[in-house]
Amino acid sequence: MANTILVGAQWGDEGKGKIIDFLTEKADIVVRSQGGNNAGHTVILGSKKYVLHLIPSGILRPQKICVIGNGVVLDPVAVVKEIDGLRAQKIKVGKNLLISESAHLVLPYHRALDEQREKGKNKIGTTKRGIGPAYENKASRSGLRMVDLMQPAVFSAKLAANVKEYNALLKLLGAKPVNFKEINDAYLEAGAKLKQFVTNTTVFLHEALKARKEILFEGAQGTFLDIDHGTYPFVTSSNTTAGGACTGSGVPPHRIDRVMGVMKAYTTRVGEGPFPTEDGVISDMLHGMGREFGATTGRARRCGWFDAVFTRYAAMVNGIDDLAITNLDGLDNLDTIKVCTHYKSGKKTLEVPPTDCAQLKNCVPVYIELPGWKTSTEKAKKFSDLPKNARAYLKTISDLTGARLHIASVGPGRDQTIIV
């Protein structure tokens, strides 16, 4: 399989957890390199459903090593809870999990600040997990890291300084202050439980490269939530594109062999921000089927037609070689299906999305209509099993995106994955 970066090519929730789980069969190591527990990767194995927030999806496969890299921001208490939950489901978590000593911590004052900001009229639509404020703390060079948590006296001293500063800010915002002792006790307890996993993961990964191990990089969120390349300011606070896998793990770009982009056969997004192909008809249909509710928040996702303008740009920014298209089965009942090929902005025709959100909001999608297939695809095992119109639809959106179609998913199960 070689060293592969898997990224979301839309606004997240593309089905990366399932595709990572599928690809992990041929990988030795799975690396999470950015984001926090605002992500929710769902994997269904038989009758069991696993929702992973911080621990890489590779944890569900025996003999695979999972790495939480330096680019991740993590809440140690939440990680302990996730580990306990996996163990309760008979999933092994031990020497198969490594956590970077350089990873920054998410703390209760980050969540408190996040919640306050989301109360205003300029809310972004975050998960309120404190991810943005934690990255701010990191960028201001005053954040706490896992290496600090491994040294109780160092952690407590740095925590006291941060609590004092954040409580002053929370007071100005009219919010309740956080309690130093409660945080200190809870996080030191979590740190003691996590100590066995903490190491220099960059060194580990370079040793794995020398040993010719195959590494799979698990992206969180999607291209258009990237802090630099997304629909700013309605984005996350990390680099969700392919380059973020390198900076968030310490693995250099020339050691990456391919990039795979995951996208739904239609488009969704969560939270605020422009969404040119959003459509009430497809949204009502998918929600009525019990689909498109967030794994992390439970919020109903906004839904729309496939937007090739965005996926074309995602292919360019990430250097996508291969595509994994998921949720094809969500379109099984439609007579016709719309695909956005470009935008109209005034008299201009746009092949890529504008950088300015105000301009994007006023773009008018231009559609082609393709015939539906009006039959279930859920039991298809190979590409030739799919209805002719379904195959044509996949080829069309692959061609419009400008990358090879490699995987088509027709359901949540491992066995509902077709190699094209």
C-alpha positions in Angstrom: 0.0 0.0 0.0 3.0 2.3 0.6 2.8 5.5 2.8 -0.6 7.0 2.3 -2.3 10.2 3.5 -6.0 10.0 3.7 -7.8 13.3 3.7 -11.4 14.5 3.6 -12.1 16.3 0.3 -15.2 18.2 1.5 -16.3 19.7 4.9 -15.6 16.6 6.9 -17.9 13.7 7.8 -17.0 12.0 4.5 -16.6 8.5 5.9 -12.9 8.6 6.6 -13.2 6.3 9.7 -14.6 3.5 7.6 -12.1 4.0 4.8 -9.2 4.1 7.2 -10.4 0.9 8.9 -10.5 -0.7 5.4 -7.1 0.5 4.4 -5.5 -0.5 7.7 -5.6 -4.1 6.7 -2.5 -3.5 4.6 -0.8 -0.9 6.8 1.5 -1.4 9.8 1.0 1.9 11.5 -1.9 4.4 11.6 -1.2 8.0 12.5 -3.5 10.8 13.6 -1.7 14.0 12.9 -4.1 16.9 13.6 -7.4 18.0 15.3 -8.8 16.9 18.5 -11.9 15.1 19.9 -14.1 17.3 17.8 -13.7 14.6 15.2 -15.9 11.5 15.1 -14.9 8.5 13.0 -17.5 5.8 12.9 -16.6 2.2 12.1 -19.2 -0.6 12.0 -18.0 -4.2 12.4 -20.8 -6.7 12.1 -23.5 -5.6 14.6 -21.1 -3.4 16.6 -20.7 0.3 16.1 -17.5 2.1 17.2 -17.2 5.9 17.3 -13.6 7.1 17.8 -12.8 10.7 18.6 -9.0 10.8 19.2 -7.6 7.3 18.9 -6.9 6.3 15.3 -9.4 3.9 13.7 -6.6 1.3 13.3 -7.0 0.4 16.9 -9.9 -1.9 15.8 -7.4 -4.1 13.9 -5.1 -6.5 15.8 -1.3 -6.1 15.5 -1.5 -2.5 14.2 0.3 0.4 15.9 -1.7 3.6 16.4 0.0 6.9 16.9 -1.4 10.2 18.1 1.0 12.7 16.6 2.5 16.0 17.7 -0.1 18.0 15.7 -3.0 16.8 17.7 -4.5 18.7 20.6 -5.9 16.2 23.2 -7.8 16.2 26.4 -6.1 13.6 28.6 -9.3 12.9 30.5 -11.2 12.3 27.3 -8.5 10.0 26.0 -8.7 7.9 29.2 -12.4 7.7 28.8 -12.1 6.6 25.2 -9.5 4.0 26.1 -11.8 2.7 28.9 -14.7 2.5 26.5 -12.7 0.5 23.9 -11.5 -1.9 26.6 -15.0 -2.4 27.8 -15.8 -3.5 24.2 -12.9 -6.0 24.3 -10.6 -3.9 22.1 -7.0 -4.2 23.1 -5.3 -0.9 24.0 -1.7 -1.2 25.2 1.6 -1.3 23.4 -0.4 -0.7 20.2 -1.0 2.9 21.1 1.6 5.7 21.2 1.0 9.4 22.1 3.4 12.2 21.2 5.0 13.9 24.1 4.8 17.1 22.1 1.0 17.0 21.6 -0.7 20.0 23.2 -3.5 19.7 25.8 -7.1 20.8 25.7 -8.1 21.9 29.2 -11.5 23.0 30.7 -10.7 26.7 30.3 -10.4 26.1 26.5 -13.9 24.6 26.5 -15.3 27.4 28.6 -13.9 30.1 26.2 -15.2 28.1 23.2 -18.7 28.0 24.7 -18.7 31.7 25.4 -17.7 32.6 21.8 -20.4 30.3 20.4 -23.1 32.3 22.3 -22.5 35.4 20.1 -24.1 36.3 16.8 -20.7 35.7 15.1 -20.6 32.0 16.1 -18.6 29.6 13.9 -20.6 26.5 14.7 -17.9 24.6 16.6 -18.3 21.5 18.6 -17.5 23.5 21.8 -14.7 21.0 22.6 -12.1 23.8 23.1 -10.1 22.8 20.1 -9.7 26.4 18.7 -8.7 27.9 22.0 -6.2 25.1 22.6 -4.5 25.8 19.2 -4.5 29.5 20.1 -2.7 28.7 23.3 -0.2 26.6 21.4 0.4 29.4 18.9 0.9 31.9 21.7 3.7 29.6 23.1 2.0 29.3 26.4 0.2 26.0 26.0 0.7 22.8 28.0 2.0 19.6 26.4 1.9 15.9 27.2 5.6 16.2 28.2 4.5 18.8 30.9 1.8 16.4 32.2 4.5 13.7 32.7 6.2 16.1 35.2 3.6 16.9 37.9 5.4 19.9 39.4 6.1 21.4 36.0 2.5 20.8 34.9 1.0 22.3 38.1 3.1 25.5 37.9 2.2 26.1 34.2 -1.4 25.2 34.8 -1.7 27.8 37.7 -0.4 30.5 35.4 -2.8 29.6 32.6 -5.8 29.3 35.0 -5.1 32.8 36.3 -4.9 34.3 32.8 -8.0 32.5 31.5 -10.1 33.2 34.5 -9.4 36.9 34.0 -10.6 36.5 30.5 -13.6 34.4 31.4 -14.6 37.0 34.0 -14.6 39.8 31.4 -16.9 37.6 29.3 -19.3 37.0 32.2 -18.4 33.3 32.5 -17.9 31.2 35.6 -14.2 30.8 36.4 -12.5 27.3 36.3 -11.1 25.7 39.5 -7.4 25.1 39.5 -7.4 22.2 42.1 -10.2 20.3 40.3 -8.3 20.5 37.0 -4.9 19.8 38.5 -6.1 16.7 40.3 -8.2 15.3 37.4 -5.4 15.8 34.8 -2.6 14.5 36.9 -4.7 11.4 37.5 -5.3 11.0 33.7 -1.6 11.7 33.0 -0.5 8.9 35.3 -2.8 6.5 33.4 -1.5 7.7 30.0 2.2 7.6 30.9 2.7 4.2 29.4 1.7 5.5 26.0 3.7 8.7 25.9 6.9 8.9 23.8 8.7 10.8 21.0 6.5 9.6 18.2 8.6 11.4 15.5 11.6 9.2 16.3 9.3 6.1 16.4 8.0 6.9 12.9 11.4 7.5 11.4 12.6 4.2 12.8 9.5 2.6 11.2 10.4 4.3 7.9 13.9 2.8 8.0 12.3 -0.6 8.7 10.1 -0.1 5.6 6.9 -0.2 7.5 3.8 1.0 5.7 2.2 4.1 7.4 -1.3 5.4 6.9 -2.1 8.9 8.0 -5.6 9.5 9.2 -7.0 12.9 8.6 -9.6 14.6 10.7 -12.3 17.0 9.5 -12.0 18.0 5.7 -10.2 20.1 3.2 -12.6 23.1 3.5 -12.3 23.2 7.2 -8.5 23.8 6.8 -7.4 26.9 8.6 -5.5 28.2 5.5 -7.5 26.6 2.6 -11.0 26.3 3.9 -14.0 28.6 4.0 -12.4 31.0 6.5 -13.5 31.9 9.2 -15.9 28.9 9.2 -13.1 26.5 9.6 -11.3 24.4 12.3 -8.0 25.6 13.8 -5.6 23.1 12.2 -4.3 22.1 8.7 -6.7 19.4 7.6 -5.1 19.1 4.1 -2.3 16.7 3.1 0.5 19.0 4.3 -0.8 18.9 7.8 0.0 15.1 8.0 3.7 15.9 7.6 3.9 18.8 10.1 1.6 17.0 12.5 3.8 13.8 12.6 7.3 14.9 11.8 7.4 12.7 8.6 8.9 14.6 5.7 6.9 15.1 2.4 9.2 13.1 0.2 8.4 9.9 2.3 4.8 10.1 1.3 3.8 7.8 -1.7 0.2 8.8 -2.3 -2.7 10.9 -1.2 -6.2 9.5 -1.1 -9.2 11.8 -0.9 -12.5 10.7 0.6 -15.7 12.3 -0.5 -19.4 11.6 -0.2 -21.5 11.0 -3.4 -23.3 14.2 -2.3 -22.2 17.1 -0.1 -22.7 17.8 3.6 -21.4 20.3 6.2 -21.9 21.0 9.9 -22.0 24.4 11.5 -22.2 27.9 9.9 -20.7 29.0 6.6 -21.6 29.2 2.9 -22.8 26.0 1.2 -23.7 26.7 -2.5 -25.3 23.4 -3.3 -27.3 23.0 -0.1 -30.8 21.7 -0.9 -33.8 21.1 1.3 -35.1 18.2 -0.8 -32.0 16.0 -0.5 -31.5 17.1 3.1 -35.1 16.1 4.1 -34.7 12.8 2.2 -31.4 11.9 3.9 -32.5 12.9 7.4 -35.7 10.9 6.8 -33.6 7.9 6.1 -31.9 8.4 9.5 -28.7 9.6 7.9 -26.4 12.6 8.3 -26.4 13.2 12.0 -23.0 14.0 13.6 -21.1 11.2 15.4 -19.6 13.8 17.8 -22.5 16.2 18.4 -25.6 14.4 17.1 -26.4 17.6 15.1 -28.3 17.2 11.8 -25.9 17.9 9.0 -26.7 20.3 6.2 -27.0 18.4 2.9 -26.7 19.3 -0.7 -25.8 18.0 -4.2 -22.3 17.0 -5.2 -20.1 20.0 -5.7 -17.3 19.3 -8.1 -16.1 22.9 -7.8 -14.9 22.2 -4.3 -13.7 18.7 -4.9 -11.7 19.9 -7.9 -10.0 22.4 -5.7 -9.4 19.8 -3.0 -7.7 17.5 -5.5 -5.4 20.4 -6.4 -4.5 21.5 -2.9 -4.0 18.0 -1.5 -2.4 16.4 -4.6 -5.0 13.7 -4.5 -4.1 10.6 -6.5 -7.0 8.3 -5.7 -10.6 8.8 -4.6 -12.8 6.9 -2.2 -16.4 7.8 -2.8 -18.8 6.9 0.1 -22.5 6.9 0.8 -23.4 6.0 -2.8 -26.3 4.1 -1.4 -27.8 7.3 0.0 -28.8 8.2 -3.6 -30.4 4.8 -4.5 -34.0 6.1 -4.5 -33.7 9.2 -6.7 -35.0 9.6 -10.3 -32.4 12.1 -11.2 -29.3 13.5 -9.4 -27.8 16.9 -9.7 -24.1 17.6 -9.9 -22.6 21.1 -9.7 -19.9 21.6 -12.3 -19.1 25.3 -11.9 -20.5 28.5 -10.4 -21.9 31.7 -11.8 -20.8 34.9 -10.0 -22.3 37.8 -11.8 -21.2 37.4 -15.4 -18.2 35.3 -14.4 -17.9 31.5 -14.6 -15.9 30.0 -11.7 -14.2 26.6 -11.9 -12.8 26.9 -8.4 -14.4 28.4 -5.3 -13.6 32.0 -4.4 -11.5 32.7 -1.3 -13.9 35.3 0.1 -16.9 33.8 1.9 -19.1 36.8 1.1 -18.5 36.2 -2.6 -18.9 32.4 -2.2 -22.3 33.0 -0.5 -23.6 34.7 -3.6 -22.3 32.2 -6.1 -25.0 30.3 -8.1 -24.3 26.6 -8.7 -24.6 25.4 -12.3 -25.9 21.8 -12.5 -26.0 18.9 -14.8 -28.6 16.2 -14.2 -27.8 12.5 -14.3 -30.3 9.7 -14.3 -30.7 7.8 -11.0 -30.6 4.0 -10.8 -33.7 3.4 -8.5 -32.4 0.2 -7.0 -30.4 -0.7 -3.9 -26.6 -0.8 -4.2 -26.0 -2.1 -0.7 -25.2 -5.7 -1.6 -22.9 -4.9 -4.5 -19.5 -6.6 -4.0 -17.7 -5.5 -7.1 -17.9 -2.5 -9.5 -19.7 -4.5 -12.2 -22.5 -5.3 -9.6 -23.5 -1.7 -9.5 -26.3 -0.5 -11.7 -25.1 1.1 -15.0 -26.3 4.5 -14.0 -24.5 4.3 -10.6 -21.2 3.4 -12.4 -21.7 6.3 -14.8 -22.4 8.7 -11.9 -19.2 7.7 -10.0 -17.2 8.1 -13.2 -18.7 11.5 -13.8 -17.9 12.9 -10.4 -14.4 11.3 -10.5 -13.7 13.0 -13.9 -15.0 16.3 -12.7 -12.8 16.1 -9.6 -9.7 15.1 -11.6 -8.5 12.1 -9.7 -8.8 8.3 -10.1 -11.7 6.4 -8.6 -10.3 3.7 -6.4 -12.9 2.9 -3.8 -16.7 3.0 -3.8 -18.6 2.5 -0.5 -22.2 1.3 -0.5 -22.8 1.1 3.2 -21.2 1.4 6.6 -19.9 -2.2 6.9 -16.3 -3.3 6.0 -17.8 -5.7 3.4 -19.7 -2.9 1.7 -16.5 -1.5 0.2 -15.7 -2.0 -3.5 -12.3 -1.7 -5.0 -12.7 -0.2 -8.5 
